Amino acid sequence: MDFKPTNMKVDFNEFLSSSAKCMKPSAIRALLSVVNQPGVISFAGGFPNPETFPIEDLKTIMMEVLEEEGAKALQYGGTDGNWALREELAKRYVNEGLDIDKDNIIITTASQQAIDLTAKVLLDPGDIVICGLPSYLGALQAFSTYQAKLVGAEKDEELEAVVRAMCLAGKKPKFIYAIPDFQNPTGITMTLEQRQYLVRIARKYDILILEDSPYKEIRFEGEHLPYLYSMAPERTIMLGTFSKTFAPGFRLGWIVAPKEFIHQINLAKQSADLCSPTFDQFVAARYLKKGLFEKNLVGTVEMYRKKRDLMLKSLEEYMPEGVTWTKPDGGLFLLVKLPEWYDARDLFEVALQKNVAFVIGEAFFCDGSGKNTFRVNYSFMDDESIIEGVKRLASAIEDFMRK
């Protein structure tokens, strides 16, 4: 038989699964190749500031790990994650009032994998997920890949009406997806009353809660509010990560949930990647145990507070009339809103000509609304670039409005 290469081409699209056909590109990732060009001030990414990375401490800890536990740290690890790291995470949560232990935690390859695995385990095609308007783009992508139907609730008081309507139609939602603290993309935080309301609705209609909590520790002011998990541990799956507070390159996140659900996630993760990076987990466990995480977090929060303040001051000083924005008490983002008859997608091209970039807000709205909004990150750029970037944005908006 002749097995020589031929010029025949295969259309791989004919072989794709239905899930693969539902995959959509990230609006943020698609932008990076454009906005990272020289001279562009980018408010688009969700990058932590490199000045917060504890490089010197990590050098010391990495050498300790290699010298004392090198053979284990460089080997495959358990799917559920490093024992010591889960212990340290559990201790921190117990101090926050959660009734858990290490067996309620599984380590994931960042919280994006946690979202994906949770969706994989819970969602069948056509299942309904209730999410905010707007909501985190990466989660919307994951849910859509598993062919879920995304239903948005614009305001908290609309939640019960939306859930009731779904239930009456015989389509009870599978879970409510929420980012209670310094939500991406708005930076808004749920009040205690809003958290209580969400839990009450979830219990009344027997729905799960998926609590995404990557920003909770980055609080600038105001009262620390309880995790949804602490209010409804029997039905809440909580996601955490080191990507915004420690080292995004480690790609370490985790899921906190009832143990029977952790077991199911373990099975799903076995076929996904066997285990998350072992060496990174050894380093992170030791970093937590030495108390260095809390120490470094103080400086991180203070830096981001100053950058948030500078961003708000600059917006107040330079933005034209009719433009509004959220005022977050923590986190990395805020959402800017143009008058409702404008489209931020068109503004993006004008802004890019002035060498400044953002993320179009529409990508965060599962119903296609939010066309007049865009997300701004204030954690990554230096102070001079924040001021200059806002000036460029304001100039772009003024030009755009005159068209």
Number of C-alpha atoms within 10 A of each C-alpha: 3 5 5 5 6 7 5 6 6 8 8 7 9 7 10 11 9 12 12 13 12 16 15 12 9 13 16 18 11 10 17 15 9 13 21 14 11 8 10 18 24 26 24 24 23 20 16 22 17 14 11 18 16 16 12 8 12 16 11 12 19 19 13 14 19 16 10 11 13 15 12 14 19 15 11 14 18 16 21 26 22 24 18 17 23 22 16 19 20 21 16 13 16 14 9 14 14 18 13 19 17 20 18 19 27 28 30 29 18 22 25 20 23 27 23 18 22 23 22 16 14 16 21 15 14 13 18 22 25 23 24 22 22 25 22 22 19 19 21 23 21 22 26 22 21 23 22 20 19 20 20 21 20 13 9 14 12 11 20 18 11 15 24 16 12 16 13 9 9 9 14 18 23 19 23 24 21 22 26 25 28 26 27 26 27 26 24 21 20 17 14 16 9 14 19 15 16 22 21 15 16 22 15 10 14 14 18 21 26 26 22 27 20 24 23 22 19 22 19 18 10 8 10 12 15 17 23 26 21 17 16 18 18 13 20 24 23 26 27 25 25 20 20 22 22 22 19 17 10 18 19 26 22 25 28 27 24 18 16 11 16 20 17 14 23 22 15 17 24 13 10 12 12 16 20 27 22 20 22 19 23 24 23 26 20 20 22 17 15 12 10 15 18 15 11 16 17 12 13 22 19 14 16 23 23 15 21 25 15 17 23 19 13 18 21 15 13 15 18 15 10 9 17 16 18 15 18 24 19 25 30 28 26 26 23 22 21 22 13 13 8 15 20 26 16 13 22 21 15 19 23 19 12 18 19 25 30 24 26 26 28 23 25 29 22 24 14 12 14 21 21 21 27 28 26 27 27 30 27 21 19 12 15 9 17 24 20 14 24 24 19 22 26 20 18 22 20 14 13 18 13 7 5
